[in-house]
């Protein structure tokens, strides 16, 4: 079987790719693997299980809980909460692992399963591989030890998780948000209650959009992947700015008072300067990815902050942060990790910290985000090509060299094979959008001819 785990758990169409049987089997396998890895250390294991509001999450949660309890794991059901809340509670409650059911920003028919190890950290690749192996062994008939009697896991609802997580968010803020008017778009997702409550408790006046999940409307024309709604609302309500989450609220994007988008790179720039001022930006370093806008890199250089770039994916950003002890990292898409307060991207925390900076400085979000000038960035996907030859094609290498010469120091070229599809992504940045489009189109043609 192909690898089930992607860069962010197991995902697919619920009840087609991601079935109840798969959810149950993976949960049993995860319990066995983590026990073998010594996570439980001889005591009765405990797991935190949460989900986003998708209708399919109801039966998938039931399957996960059944699998865990049948493997002798006690389960705390925290209900509908953001992914970072489940990660936080896994650590705060001393659980041996956590399970989140969500497909993040994907459309409603999709769902996913994500496991967190003790402390709320994502499972290492080798543990995910082992979970898959054990699952496949069980699926093909290899028996596993089933506890009986008092050995089976017990299941209880843990309603305190909501207040516990909100209190955590408020507790890490450096200052209150009194005087700010904020529009929040919750994408009819997992933060529909959490985010408005946290901003309100912190002192902000809140206008809420997309906070009426019915199991079917998650990410439907709203949230961080559909910003038109919040852009209009910020202007209409005369708000200071807006914050838009995705379905599981592990990321956020912002909108300034004029309705202009503030992306993840700009948010990172604002927070990096705030944290350096507070003395919490360890090593005066921020971690981004190779897709970080060149304007972000230039701004950080100008401000004397080092930018470390990783492969695309928040897990690679997190790995670099943990390995080197950095405090701040993230992606242009709005995954921002503040490692002193979260073990994964946390959209509500990010939005609150951004708001705290606005409140503390008295400056508008547009002024703060103006620390960097976002250079025009053009992305072209070239399908039906041999992505494996991107690094070895002499014709392609020559074309990229010529393009880089043409763009000079204020431009950049990145060719990246897709990790899941037979296509190559051509990204070009330049000071002028027309030049970026022209160079990107030319390189796309070379990719087709050289790798087609």
VEXDREN-2710 file (C-alpha; in Angstrom, 1 decimal):
% VEXDREN-2710
k/r/px/py/pz
1/UNK/0.0/0.0/0.0
2/UNK/1.1/3.6/-0.6
3/UNK/2.1/5.8/2.3
4/UNK/-1.0/6.9/4.1
5/UNK/0.6/9.8/6.0
6/UNK/1.3/13.0/4.1
7/UNK/3.0/16.1/5.5
8/UNK/0.0/16.8/7.8
9/UNK/-1.5/13.4/8.8
10/UNK/-3.8/11.1/6.8
11/UNK/-6.3/12.9/4.6
12/UNK/-8.9/12.0/2.0
13/UNK/-12.6/12.0/1.2
14/UNK/-14.4/10.8/4.3
15/UNK/-16.1/7.4/3.9
16/UNK/-14.3/6.8/0.6
17/UNK/-10.5/7.2/1.3
18/UNK/-10.9/7.8/5.0
19/UNK/-13.3/5.2/6.3
20/UNK/-14.4/4.3/9.8
21/UNK/-12.5/1.0/9.5
22/UNK/-9.3/2.9/8.6
23/UNK/-9.8/5.4/11.5
24/UNK/-10.3/2.5/13.9
25/UNK/-7.3/0.5/12.6
26/UNK/-4.9/3.5/12.7
27/UNK/-5.9/4.3/16.2
28/UNK/-5.3/0.8/17.4
29/UNK/-1.9/0.8/15.5
30/UNK/-0.9/4.1/17.0
31/UNK/-1.7/2.8/20.5
32/UNK/0.5/-0.2/20.0
33/UNK/3.4/1.7/18.4
34/UNK/3.5/4.4/21.0
35/UNK/3.5/1.7/23.7
36/UNK/6.4/-0.1/22.0
37/UNK/8.2/3.2/21.7
38/UNK/8.1/3.6/25.5
39/UNK/5.7/6.5/25.5
40/UNK/3.5/5.0/28.2
41/UNK/6.3/4.0/30.5
42/UNK/4.4/1.2/32.2
43/UNK/1.3/3.2/33.1
44/UNK/-2.2/3.1/31.7
45/UNK/-2.2/5.2/28.6
46/UNK/-4.4/8.3/28.1
47/UNK/-5.3/10.1/24.8
48/UNK/-7.0/13.4/24.0
49/UNK/-9.4/13.3/21.0
50/UNK/-10.8/16.4/19.3
51/UNK/-12.3/17.3/15.9
52/UNK/-13.5/20.1/13.7
53/UNK/-17.2/20.5/13.0
54/UNK/-17.4/18.4/9.8
55/UNK/-20.4/16.0/9.7
56/UNK/-18.0/13.1/9.0
57/UNK/-16.0/13.9/12.1
58/UNK/-18.9/12.5/14.1
59/UNK/-18.6/9.0/12.9
60/UNK/-14.8/9.2/12.5
61/UNK/-14.5/10.3/16.1
62/UNK/-16.6/7.4/17.2
63/UNK/-14.3/5.0/15.3
64/UNK/-11.1/6.5/16.7
65/UNK/-12.5/6.4/20.3
66/UNK/-13.6/2.8/19.8
67/UNK/-10.2/1.8/18.5
68/UNK/-8.3/3.5/21.3
69/UNK/-10.5/2.1/24.1
70/UNK/-10.3/-1.4/22.6
71/UNK/-6.5/-1.1/22.8
72/UNK/-6.6/-0.2/26.5
73/UNK/-6.3/3.6/26.1
74/UNK/-8.4/5.9/28.3
75/UNK/-9.9/8.6/26.1
76/UNK/-10.7/12.3/26.9
77/UNK/-13.1/13.6/24.3
78/UNK/-12.7/17.4/24.1
79/UNK/-15.2/17.9/21.2
80/UNK/-14.9/20.6/18.6
81/UNK/-11.7/22.5/19.2
82/UNK/-8.9/23.8/17.0
83/UNK/-5.9/21.6/16.1
84/UNK/-3.6/23.7/18.3
85/UNK/-6.0/23.3/21.2
86/UNK/-5.8/19.5/21.0
87/UNK/-2.0/19.7/20.8
88/UNK/-2.0/22.1/23.8
89/UNK/-4.3/19.9/25.9
90/UNK/-2.3/16.8/25.1
91/UNK/0.6/18.4/26.8
92/UNK/-1.3/20.3/29.6
93/UNK/-3.2/17.2/30.6
94/UNK/-0.2/14.9/30.6
95/UNK/-1.8/12.7/27.9
96/UNK/0.4/10.1/26.2
97/UNK/-0.9/11.2/22.8
98/UNK/-3.6/13.2/21.0
99/UNK/-5.7/12.7/17.9
100/UNK/-7.3/15.5/15.8
101/UNK/-9.9/14.8/13.2
102/UNK/-9.8/17.6/10.5
103/UNK/-8.9/18.3/6.9
104/UNK/-7.9/21.9/7.7
105/UNK/-8.7/24.2/4.8
106/UNK/-10.0/21.4/2.5
107/UNK/-13.6/21.3/1.4
108/UNK/-16.2/19.7/3.6
109/UNK/-16.3/16.1/2.0
110/UNK/-12.7/15.6/3.1
111/UNK/-11.5/14.8/6.5
112/UNK/-8.2/13.7/8.1
113/UNK/-6.5/12.2/11.2
114/UNK/-3.5/13.7/12.8
115/UNK/-1.6/12.2/15.8
116/UNK/0.3/14.1/18.4
117/UNK/2.9/12.5/20.7
118/UNK/3.4/13.3/24.4
119/UNK/3.7/17.0/24.9
120/UNK/1.6/17.8/21.9
121/UNK/4.3/17.4/19.2
122/UNK/3.7/15.9/15.8
123/UNK/4.8/12.3/15.4
124/UNK/8.2/11.8/13.9
125/UNK/8.3/10.3/10.4
126/UNK/9.7/7.0/11.7
127/UNK/6.8/6.6/14.2
128/UNK/4.2/7.4/11.4
129/UNK/5.9/4.7/9.2
130/UNK/5.7/2.3/12.1
131/UNK/2.0/3.1/12.7
132/UNK/1.3/2.3/9.0
133/UNK/3.3/-0.9/9.2
134/UNK/1.4/-2.2/12.2
135/UNK/-1.9/-1.1/10.7
136/UNK/-1.2/-3.0/7.6
137/UNK/-0.3/-6.1/9.6
138/UNK/-3.5/-6.0/11.5
139/UNK/-5.5/-5.3/8.3
140/UNK/-4.1/-8.4/6.6
141/UNK/-5.0/-10.6/9.5
142/UNK/-2.1/-10.6/12.0
143/UNK/-3.8/-10.8/15.5
144/UNK/-3.1/-8.2/18.1
145/UNK/-3.4/-8.5/21.9
146/UNK/-6.9/-7.3/23.0
147/UNK/-7.4/-6.3/26.7
148/UNK/-10.5/-7.6/28.5
149/UNK/-12.4/-6.7/31.6
150/UNK/-10.9/-3.8/33.5
151/UNK/-8.1/-3.6/30.9
152/UNK/-10.2/-1.9/28.2
153/UNK/-10.0/1.9/27.9
154/UNK/-12.5/4.2/29.6
155/UNK/-14.1/7.1/27.7
156/UNK/-15.2/10.4/29.2
157/UNK/-16.1/13.8/27.9
158/UNK/-13.7/16.6/29.0
159/UNK/-15.7/19.9/28.7
160/UNK/-13.1/22.0/30.6
161/UNK/-10.8/22.0/27.5
162/UNK/-12.5/25.0/26.0
163/UNK/-11.9/27.3/29.0
164/UNK/-8.5/25.8/29.7
165/UNK/-7.3/26.6/26.2
166/UNK/-8.8/30.1/26.1
167/UNK/-7.2/30.9/29.4
168/UNK/-3.8/29.7/28.0
169/UNK/-4.2/32.0/25.0
170/UNK/-5.0/35.1/27.2
171/UNK/-2.3/34.2/29.6
172/UNK/0.5/34.5/27.0
173/UNK/-0.5/37.9/25.7
174/UNK/1.9/40.8/26.6
175/UNK/-0.9/43.3/26.8
176/UNK/-4.7/43.7/26.5
177/UNK/-6.6/44.6/23.3
178/UNK/-8.8/47.3/24.7
179/UNK/-9.9/49.9/22.1
180/UNK/-9.5/47.6/19.1
181/UNK/-12.3/46.6/16.8
182/UNK/-11.6/43.3/15.0
183/UNK/-13.5/41.3/12.4
184/UNK/-13.0/37.5/12.8
185/UNK/-13.8/35.0/10.1
186/UNK/-13.9/31.6/11.6
187/UNK/-14.6/29.6/8.3
188/UNK/-17.5/27.9/10.1
189/UNK/-14.7/25.8/11.6
190/UNK/-13.1/24.6/14.8
191/UNK/-12.4/28.1/16.2
192/UNK/-16.0/29.3/15.8
193/UNK/-16.3/29.6/19.6
194/UNK/-12.7/29.8/20.8
195/UNK/-11.5/32.7/18.8
196/UNK/-14.3/35.2/19.4
197/UNK/-14.2/34.3/23.1
198/UNK/-10.5/34.8/23.4
199/UNK/-10.5/38.2/21.6
200/UNK/-13.5/39.4/23.6
201/UNK/-11.9/38.3/26.9
202/UNK/-8.7/40.1/25.9
203/UNK/-10.7/43.4/25.5
204/UNK/-11.3/43.7/21.8
205/UNK/-14.7/44.6/20.2
206/UNK/-15.4/41.7/17.9
207/UNK/-17.5/41.4/14.7
208/UNK/-17.8/37.7/13.8
209/UNK/-18.3/36.0/10.5
210/UNK/-18.5/32.3/9.6
211/UNK/-19.1/31.2/13.1
212/UNK/-22.2/29.1/12.7
213/UNK/-20.9/25.6/11.7
214/UNK/-23.6/23.1/10.7
215/UNK/-21.3/20.3/9.8
216/UNK/-21.6/21.1/6.1
217/UNK/-20.5/24.7/5.6
218/UNK/-16.8/24.6/6.8
219/UNK/-14.5/26.6/4.5
220/UNK/-17.5/27.3/2.2
221/UNK/-16.8/30.7/0.7
222/UNK/-15.2/32.0/3.9
223/UNK/-12.1/31.8/6.0
224/UNK/-8.5/32.2/5.1
225/UNK/-8.9/30.7/1.7
226/UNK/-11.7/33.1/0.7
227/UNK/-10.8/36.6/1.9
228/UNK/-13.4/38.6/-0.1
229/UNK/-16.0/38.3/2.7
230/UNK/-13.7/39.6/5.5
231/UNK/-12.2/42.3/3.3
232/UNK/-15.6/43.8/2.7
233/UNK/-16.6/43.4/6.3
234/UNK/-13.6/45.2/7.8
235/UNK/-14.3/48.2/5.6
236/UNK/-18.0/48.1/6.2
237/UNK/-17.6/48.0/10.0
238/UNK/-14.7/50.5/10.2
239/UNK/-12.7/47.8/12.0
240/UNK/-9.0/48.2/12.8
241/UNK/-8.3/44.9/11.0
242/UNK/-9.5/41.4/10.4
243/UNK/-8.3/37.9/11.1
244/UNK/-9.3/34.9/9.0
245/UNK/-8.8/31.3/10.1
246/UNK/-8.9/28.0/8.2
247/UNK/-11.1/25.1/9.2
248/UNK/-9.0/23.8/12.0
249/UNK/-7.5/27.2/13.0
250/UNK/-3.9/26.2/12.8
251/UNK/-3.2/29.2/10.7
252/UNK/-4.5/32.7/10.0
253/UNK/-4.3/35.6/7.5
254/UNK/-5.0/39.2/8.3
255/UNK/-6.7/42.1/6.5
256/UNK/-5.8/45.8/7.3
257/UNK/-8.3/48.6/7.8
258/UNK/-8.4/49.4/4.1
259/UNK/-9.2/45.7/3.2
260/UNK/-5.7/44.8/2.0
261/UNK/-4.4/41.3/2.7
262/UNK/-1.6/40.8/5.2
263/UNK/-0.1/37.4/4.5
264/UNK/2.0/35.0/6.6
265/UNK/5.3/36.6/5.7
266/UNK/4.1/40.0/6.8
267/UNK/2.7/38.6/10.0
268/UNK/6.0/36.9/10.7
269/UNK/7.9/40.2/10.0
270/UNK/5.7/42.1/12.5
271/UNK/6.0/39.4/15.2
272/UNK/9.8/39.1/14.7
273/UNK/10.3/42.7/15.4
274/UNK/8.0/42.6/18.4
275/UNK/9.7/39.5/19.8
276/UNK/13.2/41.0/19.3
277/UNK/12.1/44.1/21.1
278/UNK/10.9/41.9/24.0
279/UNK/14.1/39.8/24.0
280/UNK/12.3/36.6/23.1
281/UNK/13.5/36.2/19.5
282/UNK/16.3/33.7/20.2
283/UNK/19.3/34.1/18.0
284/UNK/17.6/37.1/16.3
285/UNK/16.4/34.5/13.8
286/UNK/13.1/33.6/12.2
287/UNK/12.4/30.4/10.2
288/UNK/10.6/30.5/6.9
289/UNK/10.4/28.3/3.8
290/UNK/11.9/28.6/0.3
291/UNK/8.5/30.1/-0.7
292/UNK/8.9/33.0/1.6
293/UNK/8.6/36.3/-0.4
294/UNK/11.9/37.9/-1.3
295/UNK/10.6/41.1/0.2
296/UNK/10.4/39.3/3.6
297/UNK/14.0/38.2/3.3
298/UNK/15.2/41.7/2.3
299/UNK/13.3/43.3/5.2
300/UNK/14.8/40.9/7.8
301/UNK/18.3/41.5/6.4
302/UNK/17.7/45.3/6.7
303/UNK/16.5/44.8/10.3
304/UNK/19.4/42.6/11.3
305/UNK/17.3/39.5/11.7
306/UNK/18.5/36.2/10.1
307/UNK/16.1/34.2/8.0
308/UNK/16.5/30.5/7.9
309/UNK/14.6/28.8/5.1
310/UNK/13.4/25.2/4.9
311/UNK/11.5/23.0/2.5
312/UNK/7.8/23.9/2.1
313/UNK/5.6/22.6/5.0
314/UNK/5.1/23.7/8.5
315/UNK/6.6/20.4/9.8
316/UNK/10.0/21.3/8.3
317/UNK/9.8/24.8/9.8
318/UNK/9.1/23.2/13.2
319/UNK/11.9/20.7/12.8
320/UNK/14.4/23.5/12.2
321/UNK/13.1/25.5/15.1
322/UNK/13.3/22.6/17.5
323/UNK/16.7/21.5/16.3
324/UNK/18.3/25.0/16.7
325/UNK/16.2/26.4/19.5
326/UNK/14.5/29.2/17.5
327/UNK/11.4/30.8/18.8
328/UNK/9.5/32.0/15.7
329/UNK/8.8/30.4/12.3
330/UNK/6.1/30.0/9.7
331/UNK/4.8/30.0/6.2
332/UNK/3.4/32.6/3.8
333/UNK/0.1/30.7/4.0
334/UNK/-0.3/31.8/7.6
335/UNK/1.0/28.8/9.6
336/UNK/2.9/30.7/12.3
337/UNK/4.6/28.8/15.2
338/UNK/5.5/30.6/18.4
339/UNK/7.4/27.8/20.0
340/UNK/7.4/29.2/23.6
341/UNK/3.6/29.0/23.6
342/UNK/2.6/26.4/21.1
343/UNK/3.9/23.1/19.6
344/UNK/2.2/23.7/16.2
345/UNK/0.8/26.5/14.1
346/UNK/-1.9/28.4/16.1
347/UNK/-4.1/30.8/14.2
348/UNK/-5.9/32.2/17.2
349/UNK/-2.7/32.8/19.1
350/UNK/-1.1/34.4/16.0
351/UNK/-4.0/36.7/15.6
352/UNK/-4.0/37.7/19.2
353/UNK/-0.3/38.4/19.2
354/UNK/-0.7/40.5/16.1
355/UNK/-3.5/42.4/17.7
356/UNK/-1.4/42.9/20.9
357/UNK/1.3/44.5/18.8
358/UNK/-1.2/46.9/17.2
359/UNK/-2.6/47.8/20.6
360/UNK/0.8/48.2/22.2
361/UNK/2.3/50.4/19.5
362/UNK/-0.7/52.5/18.6
363/UNK/0.2/52.0/15.0
364/UNK/-2.1/50.6/12.3
365/UNK/-1.6/47.1/11.0
366/UNK/-0.8/48.5/7.6
367/UNK/2.0/50.6/9.1
368/UNK/3.4/47.6/11.0
369/UNK/3.2/45.3/7.9
370/UNK/4.9/48.0/5.9
371/UNK/8.2/46.9/7.4
372/UNK/8.4/44.7/4.3
373/UNK/7.4/45.3/0.7
374/UNK/5.9/42.2/-0.8
375/UNK/7.4/41.7/-4.2
376/UNK/5.1/40.4/-7.0
377/UNK/5.2/36.6/-7.0
378/UNK/3.9/34.5/-9.9
379/UNK/3.3/30.8/-9.6
380/UNK/2.7/28.6/-12.7
381/UNK/2.0/24.8/-12.4
382/UNK/3.3/22.8/-15.3
383/UNK/1.5/19.4/-15.5
384/UNK/2.3/16.1/-17.2
385/UNK/6.1/16.4/-17.0
386/UNK/8.8/14.3/-15.5
387/UNK/9.3/16.1/-12.2
388/UNK/12.2/13.8/-11.2
389/UNK/14.5/15.5/-13.8
390/UNK/14.1/19.0/-12.5
391/UNK/17.5/19.0/-10.8
392/UNK/19.4/17.2/-13.7
393/UNK/18.2/18.9/-16.9
394/UNK/20.9/21.0/-18.4
395/UNK/18.4/22.8/-20.6
396/UNK/16.4/23.8/-17.6
397/UNK/19.4/24.8/-15.6
398/UNK/20.6/27.2/-18.4
399/UNK/17.1/28.8/-18.6
400/UNK/17.0/29.4/-14.9
401/UNK/20.5/30.9/-15.0
402/UNK/19.5/33.3/-17.7
403/UNK/16.3/34.2/-15.9
404/UNK/18.2/34.9/-12.7
405/UNK/20.7/37.1/-14.6
406/UNK/17.8/39.1/-16.0
407/UNK/16.0/39.5/-12.7
408/UNK/19.2/40.5/-10.8
409/UNK/19.2/41.1/-7.0
410/UNK/15.5/42.1/-6.8
411/UNK/14.1/38.9/-8.3
412/UNK/14.2/35.2/-7.7
413/UNK/13.4/31.9/-9.5
414/UNK/12.3/28.7/-7.8
415/UNK/11.5/25.4/-9.6
416/UNK/9.9/22.9/-7.3
417/UNK/8.6/19.4/-8.2
418/UNK/5.2/18.6/-6.6
419/UNK/5.3/16.1/-3.9
420/UNK/2.0/14.5/-4.9
421/UNK/1.3/15.2/-8.6
422/UNK/3.2/14.9/-11.9
423/UNK/3.8/18.6/-12.2
424/UNK/6.5/21.2/-11.6
425/UNK/5.8/24.5/-9.9
426/UNK/7.5/27.5/-11.4
427/UNK/7.7/30.5/-9.1
428/UNK/9.1/33.9/-10.1
429/UNK/9.5/37.0/-8.1
430/UNK/10.4/40.4/-9.5
431/UNK/10.0/44.1/-8.6
432/UNK/7.7/44.4/-11.6
433/UNK/4.6/42.1/-12.0
434/UNK/4.8/42.1/-15.8
435/UNK/8.4/41.0/-15.8
436/UNK/7.6/38.2/-13.3
437/UNK/4.7/37.0/-15.5
438/UNK/6.9/37.1/-18.6
439/UNK/9.8/35.2/-17.1
440/UNK/7.5/32.6/-15.5
441/UNK/5.7/31.9/-18.8
442/UNK/9.1/31.5/-20.5
443/UNK/10.4/29.1/-17.9
444/UNK/7.1/27.1/-18.0
445/UNK/7.6/26.6/-21.7
446/UNK/11.1/25.4/-21.1
447/UNK/9.9/23.0/-18.4
448/UNK/7.4/21.6/-20.9
449/UNK/9.9/21.1/-23.6
450/UNK/12.7/19.8/-21.4
451/UNK/10.7/17.5/-19.1
452/UNK/7.6/16.7/-21.2
END
